[in-house]
Amino acid sequence: MSEILTIARLRWALTFATVKRSSWQLVGATIAVILALQAVAGSWFLAVTEGEGLDRTSAADVRVTMVCALAALSVTVIMFQLMVIGEGSTLSPRRFVLFGIPDRRLQAGLMVAGLVGLPAICALICFLALAFLCRGLGPVVVIVSILAAPVAVLTMMSLSKAVLSLATSLASSQRAQNALYLVVFILFMLICSLPQTISPAADAGTLSVAQVRPFADILAFTPLAAAFQLPFDAANGDWAFLLLRLLILALTCWFCFAISTWCLRHLRLSEGRTGARNKAHGLGVFTRMPDSPSGAISARLVIYLRRDPRQLLYFLLPVIFLVVFGIQGRGLPGLAWQGVFLGALFLCMYTANNLAYDGPGIRMQVMAGLPGKADRKGRVRVYLWIMSTYMIVECFVAAFISDYWWGGRHLAYALVIACVVEGVLMAGIGLAQVLSCLLIYPVAPIDKPFSSPQGRAMAQGFFPFVQLLGNILVVLPTIIAFFALDGTGAGGRPEWLLAPIALVNGLAVLALGVNWGGRILDRRQLAIVAILDRYASL
């Protein structure tokens, strides 16, 4: 028991130490506390308002909503754990491998450390609002609701830790980690877009509680949502089903704990084991790049892109946007172009943090005295070639989906839109050459894509949107030209003028970004190396 309590205290000790060390960590922690207080206030406000006059008849609809909401929340927590939080921003099992703590006791300590964290405490307080929601169904239901809240938190935590442990332990090779990381990311994006895909905006509001009730009945027997079904079983007097669901939840927690313990034992036995390495032959991609400092940067970036799942997954976003908007636009084919625009914007987001993905590789070019402008040129060469080709193919697909493929005015629209997309892409890449030298946030190491450094979640969630909003600002000339040309009259509008304006806008921002970003990199290269070294030690 002493080891378990020590690990739980260690979680908060490390958290407070990290917050005190960095002002950005303090800002992130403050924002997290504010969001947690908002979630608690919102859940209790709904419990107070919706619980007024709740009886057994109206409780049936509330049950469907609560069960479906908990199932969706459980899936989101598991996916978020895989994609963002990782093994734990404060504690990782790898840090305790050599301490000699028994596996079961160590796993119990890590579980308790997770349960006393801010997310778990916030979830527990929010779930306790269910008792106040069911206050009109009797004292027994209120007592069961109070007991269901910690059971729901424990089950959610057990499921997420078991899935993460399996993902970390079984995907031992680099190729397996890359494939698993990409699959999880695609699955997460598809789950997020599933409601809009199934029920588009044109058909919104047609899905009734009666249609969802059969799915809620099935989800109530799964560990994802069984906890919120317990109060309603008590209200209906279904004590047999209540005991059955408690048994399902208990077996789930025990099974997840056993899986996590097995993964921890597997980690102890395989830690430090090295696998077969591929031997490189010749200079490879270096022979296909210009014989210059910028060409060397381009070749190194291409090699990184081939082997880095953290960067490859961003190239899936345009495809997902195109598929989602193509399905939603069954009655409005032109909606597919909206997916192309969003894909171009989000494709530029990760390039604003490209130095963080280099890791220690940036030291070599700093020691070699490489000019910052050469670094920016080398990166732009690769990004512009790959992303432009990618988006041109997407424009062809969008033109085919929207029936803009044939000649005439629709084909002219398609060519203009393709030029605008290319201009937005060039402007985004140019802006990223400046922001990548100013706003750097830590990323997961390449060999452990499911892990997460301390305090990464807030920065990773905020800084990319600086690039997204900045991309919209730097293409303001194109936006102004669009509205100006659109307001010139109903007939004979010269929409084709928008194409050269967008291309000139994009090229100007790209050239300015390379020059300005190169100067900033020359001034801040030592500070950037220090920042990346500090992130690598987290």
GUZALUM-751886 format. One record per residue (C-alpha): z, x, y; residue in three letters. Coordinates in Angstrom, 2 decimals, decimal comma. Each point is the difference from the previous one (the first is absolute). Layout:
BEGIN
REC        w        u        v  resn
REC        Z        X        Y   ALA
...
This chain:
BEGIN
REC        w        u        v  resn
REC     0,00     0,00     0,00   MET
REC     0,67     2,91     2,37   SER
REC    -3,63     1,21    -0,25   GLU
REC    -1,28    -3,51     0,74   ILE
REC     2,16    -0,38     3,11   LEU
REC    -0,89     3,52     1,15   THR
REC    -3,73    -0,72    -0,22   ILE
REC     0,49    -3,26     1,92   ALA
REC     1,93     1,82     2,75   ARG
REC    -2,60     2,77     0,00   LEU
REC    -2,72    -2,52     0,86   ARG
REC     1,68    -0,99     3,25   TRP
REC     1,07     3,55     0,79   ALA
REC    -3,59     1,22    -0,22   LEU
REC    -1,24    -3,00     1,96   THR
REC     2,42     0,56     2,89   PHE
REC    -0,70     3,75    -0,02   ALA
REC    -3,75    -0,60     0,25   THR
REC     0,39    -2,56     2,78   VAL
REC     2,16     2,38     2,04   LYS
REC    -2,44     2,88    -0,46   ARG
REC    -3,10    -1,69     1,41   SER
REC    -0,46    -2,36     2,92   SER
REC    -3,01    -1,59    -1,73   TRP
REC     2,17    -0,72    -3,03   GLN
REC     2,54    -1,65     2,29   LEU
REC    -2,73    -2,16     1,57   VAL
REC    -1,30    -0,96    -3,44   GLY
REC     3,49    -0,85    -1,27   ALA
REC     0,65    -2,12     3,09   THR
REC    -3,23    -1,92    -0,51   ILE
REC     0,86    -0,49    -3,68   ALA
REC     3,42    -1,42     0,89   VAL
REC    -1,56    -2,34     2,56   ILE
REC    -2,54    -1,26    -2,54   LEU
REC     2,77    -0,50    -2,56   ALA
REC     2,06    -2,02     2,48   LEU
REC    -3,07    -2,12     0,82   GLN
REC    -0,59    -0,68    -3,70   ALA
REC     3,63    -1,02    -0,49   VAL
REC    -0,02    -2,22     3,07   ALA
REC    -3,27    -1,64    -1,03   GLY
REC     1,11    -0,73    -3,55   SER
REC     3,31    -1,51     1,08   TRP
REC    -1,69    -2,03     2,73   PHE
REC    -2,35    -1,50    -2,60   LEU
REC     2,95    -0,67    -2,29   ALA
REC     1,86    -1,85     2,76   VAL
REC    -2,98    -2,09     1,11   THR
REC    -1,57    -0,74    -3,40   GLU
REC     3,32    -0,59    -1,77   GLY
REC     0,94    -2,87     2,28   GLU
REC    -0,34    -3,17    -2,06   GLY
REC    -1,26     1,78    -3,11   LEU
REC     0,43    -2,23    -3,08   ASP
REC    -1,14     0,21    -3,61   ARG
REC    -3,35    -1,63     0,78   THR
REC    -1,00     2,33     2,82   SER
REC     1,49     2,96    -1,87   ALA
REC    -2,92    -0,16    -2,47   ALA
REC    -2,48     1,08     2,69   ASP
REC     2,41     2,62     1,31   VAL
REC     0,31     1,40    -3,52   ARG
REC    -3,77     0,51    -0,27   VAL
REC    -0,10     1,79     3,34   THR
REC     2,97     2,25    -0,74   MET
REC    -1,19     0,97    -3,49   VAL
REC    -3,51     0,86     1,20   CYS
REC     1,38     1,88     3,01   ALA
REC     2,32     2,12    -2,16   LEU
REC    -2,80     0,79    -2,46   ALA
REC    -2,28     1,11     2,84   ALA
REC     2,81     2,04     1,54   LEU
REC     0,77     1,71    -3,33   SER
REC    -3,64     1,02    -0,49   VAL
REC    -0,17     1,24     3,59   THR
REC     3,15     2,08    -0,40   VAL
REC    -1,32     1,62    -3,18   ILE
REC    -3,37     0,81     1,59   MET
REC     1,65     1,21     3,20   PHE
REC     2,28     2,23    -2,04   GLN
REC    -3,02     1,58    -1,65   LEU
REC    -2,16     0,34     3,09   MET
REC     2,44     0,87     2,81   VAL
REC     3,60     0,70    -1,01   ILE
REC    -0,65     1,98    -3,16   GLY
REC     2,82     1,47    -2,04   GLU
REC     2,42    -0,54     2,86   GLY
REC     0,01     1,41     3,47   SER
REC     3,58     1,27    -0,38   THR
REC     0,63     0,68    -3,69   LEU
REC    -2,41     1,06    -2,71   SER
REC     0,80     0,52    -3,71   PRO
REC    -1,62     3,44     0,19   ARG
REC     2,78     1,22     2,26   ARG
REC     2,62    -0,64    -2,72   PHE
REC    -1,85     1,49    -2,97   VAL
REC     2,10     3,17    -0,12   LEU
REC     3,42    -1,53     0,76   PHE
REC     0,85    -0,88    -3,59   GLY
REC     0,81    -3,65     0,69   ILE
REC    -0,59    -2,19    -3,10   PRO
REC    -3,20    -2,01     0,21   ASP
REC     1,54    -3,46    -0,10   ARG
REC     2,68     0,90     2,54   ARG
REC    -2,54     1,61     2,32   LEU
REC    -2,32    -3,00    -0,25   GLN
REC     2,93    -2,34     0,70   ALA
REC     0,89     2,07     3,07   GLY
REC    -3,56    -0,15     1,30   LEU
REC    -0,06    -3,76    -0,59   MET
REC     3,30    -0,49     1,88   VAL
REC    -1,28     2,23     2,81   ALA
REC    -3,02    -2,29     0,32   GLY
REC     2,15    -3,13    -0,04   LEU
REC     2,20     1,22     2,88   VAL
REC    -2,99     0,87     2,17   GLY
REC    -1,06    -1,92     3,09   LEU
REC    -2,92    -1,88    -1,66   PRO
REC     2,17    -1,23    -2,88   ALA
REC     2,85    -1,03     2,30   ILE
REC    -2,42    -1,83     2,29   CYS
REC    -1,59    -1,79    -2,97   ALA
REC     3,42    -1,00    -1,34   LEU
REC     1,06    -1,54     3,31   ILE
REC    -3,33    -1,83     0,27   CYS
REC     0,25    -1,32    -3,56   PHE
REC     3,56    -1,22     0,62   LEU
REC    -1,53    -2,46     2,46   ALA
REC    -1,18    -1,91    -3,09   LEU
REC     3,61    -1,12    -0,51   ALA
REC     0,10    -1,49     3,46   PHE
REC    -3,39    -1,60    -0,58   LEU
REC     1,33    -1,77    -3,11   CYS
REC     3,29    -1,07     1,59   ARG
REC    -0,91    -3,68    -0,36   GLY
REC    -0,45     0,24    -3,80   LEU
REC     3,66     0,57    -0,84   GLY
REC     2,52     2,85    -0,24   PRO
REC    -1,16     1,06    -3,48   VAL
REC    -3,54     0,56     1,28   VAL
REC     1,36     2,01     2,94   VAL
REC     1,99     2,25    -2,36   ILE
REC    -3,05     0,54    -2,22   VAL
REC    -2,09     0,80     3,10   SER
REC     2,52     2,63     1,07   ILE
REC    -0,18     1,59    -3,46   LEU
REC    -3,81    -0,21    -0,03   ALA
REC    -0,36     2,15     3,14   ALA
REC     1,30     3,32    -1,46   PRO
REC    -1,77    -0,76    -3,29   VAL
REC    -3,30    -0,31     1,87   ALA
REC     0,56     3,28     1,85   VAL
REC     1,02     1,83    -3,20   LEU
REC    -3,04    -1,31    -1,89   THR
REC    -2,39     0,90     2,80   MET
REC     1,47     3,48     0,27   MET
REC    -0,10     0,53    -3,79   SER
REC    -3,64    -1,08    -0,26   LEU
REC    -1,16     2,18     2,87   SER
REC     1,86     3,08    -1,25   LYS
REC    -1,26    -0,46    -3,56   ALA
REC    -3,62    -0,37     1,11   VAL
REC     0,28     3,00     2,29   LEU
REC     1,64     2,12    -2,72   SER
REC    -2,78    -0,86    -2,45   LEU
REC    -2,68     0,75     2,59   ALA
REC     1,58     3,36     0,81   THR
REC     0,73     1,08    -3,58   SER
REC    -3,03    -1,20    -1,94   LEU
REC    -2,59     1,12     2,55   ALA
REC     0,74     3,66    -0,63   SER
REC    -3,46     1,45     0,53   SER
REC    -1,68     0,16     3,39   GLN
REC    -2,90    -2,14    -1,18   ARG
REC     2,35    -2,70    -1,33   ALA
REC     1,97    -0,01     3,26   GLN
REC    -3,18    -0,35     2,03   ASN
REC    -1,29    -2,88    -2,13   ALA
REC     3,36    -1,80    -0,02   LEU
REC     0,43     0,41     3,75   TYR
REC    -3,43    -1,47     0,69   LEU
REC     0,56    -2,90    -2,41   VAL
REC     3,34    -0,88     1,61   VAL
REC    -1,52     0,09     3,46   PHE
REC    -2,92    -2,25    -1,00   ILE
REC     2,37    -2,40    -1,73   LEU
REC     2,24    -0,15     3,05   PHE
REC    -2,90    -0,77     2,35   MET
REC    -1,39    -2,66    -2,32   LEU
REC     3,40    -1,70    -0,32   ILE
REC     0,39    -0,02     3,79   CYS
REC    -3,42    -1,62     0,44   SER
REC     0,32    -2,40    -2,93   LEU
REC     1,28    -3,03     1,97   PRO
REC    -2,84     0,23     2,53   GLN
REC    -2,53     0,59    -2,74   THR
REC     1,09    -2,99    -2,08   ILE
REC     0,56    -2,34     2,96   SER
REC    -2,26     0,96     2,94   PRO
REC     0,66    -1,16     3,52   ALA
REC    -2,42    -2,88    -0,43   ALA
REC     2,04    -1,39    -2,86   ASP
REC     3,44     0,80     1,42   ALA
REC     2,63    -2,63    -0,51   GLY
REC    -1,50    -1,48    -3,17   THR
REC     2,51     1,73    -2,30   LEU
REC     2,93    -2,37    -0,51   SER
REC     3,43     0,53    -1,54   VAL
REC    -1,03    -2,11    -2,99   ALA
REC    -2,84     2,40    -0,75   GLN
REC     2,27     3,04     0,23   VAL
REC     2,84    -1,52    -2,06   ARG
REC    -1,48     0,96    -3,45   PRO
REC    -0,27     3,63     1,12   PHE
REC     3,55    -0,11     1,35   ALA
REC     1,25    -1,33    -3,34   ASP
REC    -1,60     2,96    -1,76   ILE
REC     1,28     2,53     2,55   LEU
REC     3,53    -1,41    -0,38   ALA
REC     0,11     1,40    -3,55   PHE
REC    -1,06     3,49     1,11   THR
REC     2,32     2,71     1,40   PRO
REC    -1,96    -0,15     3,27   LEU
REC     1,45    -3,36     1,05   ALA
REC     2,51    -1,20    -2,60   ALA
REC     2,98     0,79     2,26   ALA
REC    -0,92    -2,62     2,60   PHE
REC    -0,44    -2,64    -2,67   GLN
REC     3,67     0,25    -1,06   LEU
REC     1,48    -2,18     2,81   PRO
REC    -2,52    -2,75    -0,64   PHE
REC     0,75     0,07    -3,74   ASP
REC     3,65    -0,49     0,88   ALA
REC    -0,90    -2,86     2,35   ALA
REC    -1,99    -1,76    -2,75   ASN
REC     2,57     0,71    -2,70   GLY
REC    -2,43     2,15    -2,05   ASP
REC     2,68     2,39    -1,21   TRP
REC    -2,00     1,08    -3,04   ALA
REC    -2,90     1,15     2,21   PHE
REC     2,48     1,67     2,35   LEU
REC     1,48     2,04    -2,86   LEU
REC    -3,49     0,81    -1,29   LEU
REC    -1,08     1,33     3,39   ARG
REC     3,20     2,02     0,32   LEU
REC    -0,78     1,52    -3,39   LEU
REC    -3,54     0,84     1,14   ILE
REC     1,31     1,67     3,14   LEU
REC     2,68     1,94    -1,89   ALA
REC    -2,49     1,25    -2,59   LEU
REC    -2,41     0,97     2,78   THR
REC     2,63     2,06     1,82   CYS
REC     1,10     1,67    -3,24   TRP
REC    -3,58     0,74    -1,04   PHE
REC    -0,88     1,39     3,43   CYS
REC     3,11     2,20    -0,04   PHE
REC    -0,97     1,29    -3,45   ALA
REC    -3,55     0,75     1,17   ILE
REC     1,26     1,82     3,10   SER
REC     2,44     2,04    -2,11   THR
REC    -2,74     0,93    -2,46   TRP
REC    -2,25     1,09     2,88   CYS
REC     2,84     2,08     1,43   LEU
REC     0,51     1,71    -3,36   ARG
REC    -3,75     0,58    -0,25   HIS
REC     0,10     1,55     3,47   LEU
REC     2,77     2,38    -1,01   ARG
REC    -1,93     1,19    -3,04   LEU
REC    -3,39     0,34     1,70   SER
REC     1,02     1,30     3,44   GLU
REC    -1,73     3,29     0,75   GLY
REC    -2,50    -0,32    -2,82   ARG
REC    -3,44     1,09     1,07   THR
REC    -3,19    -1,43    -1,40   GLY
REC    -3,45     1,39    -0,40   ALA
REC    -1,73     0,97     3,20   ARG
REC    -3,67    -0,21     0,71   ASN
REC    -1,62     3,33     0,77   LYS
REC    -2,31     0,06     2,96   ALA
REC    -3,39     1,68    -0,38   HIS
REC    -1,74     1,40     3,04   GLY
REC     0,47    -1,12     3,59   LEU
REC    -0,85    -3,62    -0,70   GLY
REC    -0,28    -2,14     3,09   VAL
REC     0,40     3,03     2,29   PHE
REC    -3,61     0,96    -0,77   THR
REC    -1,23    -3,37     1,33   ARG
REC     1,73     0,26     3,37   MET
REC    -0,95     2,07     3,06   PRO
REC     1,10     3,63    -0,12   ASP
REC     2,45    -0,40     2,88   SER
REC     3,70    -0,72     0,58   PRO
REC    -0,73    -3,71     0,43   SER
REC    -2,01     0,06    -3,23   GLY
REC     3,00     1,44    -1,86   ALA
REC     2,18    -2,81     1,36   ILE
REC    -2,61    -2,55    -1,13   SER
REC    -0,13     1,45    -3,50   ALA
REC     3,78     0,03    -0,31   ARG
REC     0,18    -3,62     1,18   LEU
REC    -2,60    -1,10    -2,56   VAL
REC     2,01     1,67    -2,77   ILE
REC     3,17    -1,74     1,19   TYR
REC    -1,73    -3,38     0,12   LEU
REC    -1,21     0,39    -3,58   ARG
REC     3,47     0,67    -1,38   ARG
REC     2,32    -1,95     2,29   ASP
REC     0,72    -3,62    -1,01   PRO
REC     1,96    -0,60     3,20   ARG
REC    -3,18     0,39     2,04   GLN
REC    -2,46    -1,52    -2,44   LEU
REC     1,80    -3,35    -0,02   LEU
REC    -0,82    -0,54     3,68   TYR
REC    -3,69     0,00    -0,88   PHE
REC     0,61    -3,11    -2,09   LEU
REC     1,08    -2,07     3,00   LEU
REC    -3,53    -0,76     1,30   PRO
REC    -1,06    -1,22    -3,44   VAL
REC     3,05    -2,24    -0,28   ILE
REC    -0,56    -1,43     3,49   PHE
REC    -3,66    -0,67    -0,75   LEU
REC     0,79    -1,74    -3,29   VAL
REC     2,79    -2,12     1,51   VAL
REC    -1,98    -1,10     3,06   PHE
REC    -3,12    -0,48    -2,11   GLY
REC     1,88    -2,42    -2,26   ILE
REC     1,66    -1,77     2,92   GLN
REC    -3,30    -0,37     1,81   GLY
REC    -1,67    -2,12    -2,66   ARG
REC    -0,82    -2,60     2,66   GLY
REC    -0,33     2,58     2,80   LEU
REC    -2,00     3,02    -1,29   PRO
REC     0,30     1,90     3,30   GLY
REC     3,74     0,44    -0,68   LEU
REC    -0,87     2,94    -2,27   ALA
REC    -0,73     2,09     3,12   TRP
REC     3,61    -0,46     1,08   GLN
REC     1,02     1,77    -3,20   GLY
REC    -2,34     2,88     0,90   VAL
REC     1,56     0,36     3,47   PHE
REC     3,55    -0,03    -1,37   LEU
REC    -1,00     2,48    -2,68   GLY
REC    -1,31     2,42     2,64   ALA
REC     3,19    -0,32     2,07   LEU
REC     2,37     0,50    -2,94   PHE
REC    -2,11     2,81    -1,42   LEU
REC     0,72     2,03     3,14   CYS
REC     3,75    -0,65    -0,12   MET
REC     0,92     2,64    -2,56   TYR
REC    -2,11     2,71     1,69   THR
REC     2,51    -0,07     2,88   ALA
REC     2,46     1,76    -2,33   ASN
REC    -2,40     2,38    -1,75   ASN
REC     2,07     3,13     0,71   LEU
REC     2,94    -1,39    -2,00   ALA
REC    -2,20    -0,25    -3,10   TYR
REC    -0,86     3,72     0,25   ASP
REC     3,61     1,02    -0,57   GLY
REC     0,44     3,79    -0,16   PRO
REC    -3,77     0,49     0,28   GLY
REC     0,23    -0,21     3,77   ILE
REC     2,05     3,23     0,05   ARG
REC    -2,94     2,06    -1,23   MET
REC    -2,32    -1,02     2,80   GLN
REC     2,75     0,49     2,60   VAL
REC     0,66     3,54    -1,27   MET
REC    -3,76     0,66     0,00   ALA
REC    -0,21    -1,01     3,64   GLY
REC    -2,53    -2,78    -0,60   LEU
REC    -0,96    -1,74     3,27   PRO
REC     1,13    -3,59     0,22   GLY
REC    -3,48    -1,17     0,94   LYS
REC    -1,40     1,48    -3,23   ALA
REC     2,61    -1,91    -1,99   ASP
REC    -0,91    -3,25     1,78   ARG
REC    -3,73     0,59    -0,54   LYS
REC     0,47     0,69    -3,69   GLY
REC     1,96    -3,19    -0,54   ARG
REC    -2,37    -2,14     2,06   VAL
REC    -2,98     1,29    -1,99   ARG
REC     1,48    -1,25    -3,27   VAL
REC     1,48    -3,25     1,28   TYR
REC    -3,14    -0,96     1,89   LEU
REC    -2,27     0,73    -2,95   TRP
REC     2,09    -1,81    -2,62   ILE
REC     1,15    -2,96     2,09   MET
REC    -3,35    -0,62     1,67   SER
REC    -1,78    -0,08    -3,34   THR
REC     2,71    -2,26    -1,36   TYR
REC    -0,18    -2,48     2,88   MET
REC    -3,82    -0,08    -0,02   ILE
REC     0,12    -1,06    -3,64   VAL
REC     2,58    -2,64     0,91   GLU
REC    -2,27    -1,29     2,78   CYS
REC    -2,85    -0,39    -2,51   PHE
REC     2,29    -1,96    -2,31   VAL
REC     1,28    -2,17     2,87   ALA
REC    -3,59    -0,69     1,11   ALA
REC    -0,86    -1,11    -3,51   PHE
REC     3,09    -2,24    -0,25   ILE
REC    -0,58    -1,60     3,43   SER
REC    -3,77    -0,49    -0,51   ASP
REC    -0,73     2,34     2,90   TYR
REC    -2,16     2,03    -2,36   TRP
REC    -3,32    -1,66     0,90   TRP
REC    -2,09     0,70     3,07   GLY
REC     0,18    -1,68     3,37   GLY
REC     2,98    -0,49     2,28   ARG
REC     2,59     0,23    -2,79   HIS
REC    -1,22     3,44    -1,02   LEU
REC     0,25     1,12     3,63   ALA
REC     3,59    -1,29     0,07   TYR
REC     0,77     1,97    -3,15   ALA
REC    -1,39     3,24     1,48   LEU
REC     1,96    -0,50     3,23   VAL
REC     3,22    -0,66    -1,91   ILE
REC    -0,58     3,09    -2,15   ALA
REC    -0,38     2,12     3,15   CYS
REC     3,17    -1,49     1,47   VAL
REC     1,90     0,76    -3,21   VAL
REC    -1,27     3,58     0,11   GLU
REC     1,09     0,31     3,64   GLY
REC     3,48    -1,34    -0,82   VAL
REC     0,24     2,44    -2,91   LEU
REC    -0,98     3,02     2,12   MET
REC     2,44    -1,01     2,73   ALA
REC     2,80    -0,37    -2,56   GLY
REC    -0,70     3,42    -1,51   ILE
REC    -0,04     1,56     3,47   GLY
REC     3,30    -1,61     0,95   LEU
REC     1,54     1,18    -3,29   ALA
REC    -0,76     3,64     0,91   GLN
REC     2,43    -0,37     2,91   VAL
REC     2,69    -2,17    -1,58   LEU
REC     0,19     2,15    -3,15   SER
REC     1,32     2,85     2,17   CYS
REC     2,56    -2,18     1,80   LEU
REC     1,34    -2,64    -2,41   LEU
REC     0,73     1,51    -3,42   ILE
REC     2,07    -1,80    -2,59   TYR
REC     0,98     1,18    -3,51   PRO
REC    -1,98    -1,04    -3,05   VAL
REC     0,78     0,14    -3,71   ALA
REC    -0,83     3,29    -1,75   PRO
REC    -3,31     0,06    -1,83   ILE
REC     1,57     0,65    -3,41   ASP
REC     2,51    -2,84     0,43   LYS
REC    -1,85    -2,83     1,78   PRO
REC     2,73    -2,51    -0,98   PHE
REC     2,73     1,95     1,77   SER
REC     0,95    -0,27     3,64   SER
REC     1,66     2,37     2,46   PRO
REC     3,02    -1,07     2,00   GLN
REC    -0,77    -2,41     2,82   GLY
REC    -3,71    -0,25    -0,68   ARG
REC    -0,26    -3,80    -0,14   ALA
REC     0,52    -0,74     3,72   MET
REC    -2,36     2,71     1,22   ALA
REC    -2,63    -0,87    -2,56   GLN
REC     0,17    -3,65     0,97   GLY
REC    -0,17     0,59     3,79   PHE
REC    -2,16     3,07     0,76   PHE
REC    -3,22    -1,18    -1,72   PRO
REC    -0,11    -3,03     2,28   PHE
REC    -0,07     2,35     3,00   VAL
REC    -3,37     1,17    -1,34   GLN
REC    -1,08    -3,60    -0,62   LEU
REC     0,87    -1,18     3,52   LEU
REC    -1,36     3,17     1,55   GLY
REC    -3,28    -0,49    -1,83   ASN
REC    -0,34    -3,41     1,64   ILE
REC     0,71     1,51     3,44   LEU
REC    -2,55     2,82    -0,26   VAL
REC    -2,80    -2,47    -0,86   VAL
REC     0,73    -2,12     3,07   LEU
REC    -3,44     0,84     1,50   PRO
REC    -1,62    -1,51    -3,09   THR
REC     2,26    -3,07     0,19   ILE
REC    -0,76    -0,48     3,71   ILE
REC    -3,72     0,39    -0,66   ALA
REC     0,20    -2,59    -2,76   PHE
REC     1,53    -2,63     2,28   PHE
REC    -2,35     0,90     2,84   ALA
REC    -3,09    -0,34    -2,18   LEU
REC     1,36    -3,14    -1,59   ASP
REC     0,36    -1,65     3,41   GLY
REC    -3,49     0,73     1,32   THR
REC    -1,33    -3,37    -1,05   GLY
REC    -1,00    -2,05    -2,99   ALA
REC    -3,55     1,24    -0,25   GLY
REC    -1,43     3,48    -0,32   GLY
REC     3,33     1,79    -0,23   ARG
REC    -0,58     3,75    -0,47   PRO
REC     2,54     0,44    -2,82   GLU
REC    -1,84     3,11    -1,17   TRP
REC     1,41     1,88     3,03   LEU
REC     3,40    -0,14    -1,68   LEU
REC    -1,17     2,44    -2,69   ALA
REC    -0,68     3,02     2,26   PRO
REC     3,09    -0,76     2,09   ILE
REC     2,21     0,03    -3,11   ALA
REC    -1,58     3,21    -1,33   LEU
REC     0,35     1,79     3,36   VAL
REC     3,61    -1,22     0,28   ASN
REC     0,80     1,29    -3,48   GLY
REC    -1,71     3,38     0,54   LEU
REC     1,76     0,52     3,33   ALA
REC     3,45    -0,70    -1,48   VAL
REC    -0,83     2,21    -3,00   LEU
REC    -1,02     2,96     2,16   ALA
REC     2,98    -0,44     2,30   LEU
REC     2,36    -0,29    -2,97   GLY
REC    -1,29     3,23    -1,60   VAL
REC     0,39     2,00     3,23   ASN
REC     3,32    -1,48     1,05   TRP
REC     1,42     0,04    -3,52   GLY
REC    -1,02     3,65    -0,42   GLY
REC     1,87     0,98     3,16   ARG
REC     3,12    -1,91    -1,03   ILE
REC    -0,11     1,61    -3,44   LEU
REC    -0,22     3,47     1,56   ASP
REC     3,08    -0,70     2,13   ARG
REC     2,08    -1,73    -2,67   ARG
REC    -0,99     1,79    -3,20   GLN
REC     3,37     1,77    -0,43   LEU
REC     1,88    -3,23     0,68   ALA
REC    -2,23    -1,83    -2,50   ILE
REC     0,74     2,60    -2,68   VAL
REC     3,74    -0,38     0,68   ALA
REC    -0,27    -3,79    -0,23   ILE
REC    -1,88     0,16    -3,30   LEU
REC     2,51     2,51    -1,41   ASP
REC     2,86    -2,34     0,95   ARG
REC    -1,75    -2,95    -1,64   TYR
REC    -0,61     2,03    -3,16   ALA
REC     3,73     0,69    -0,32   SER
REC     1,01    -3,68     0,14   LEU
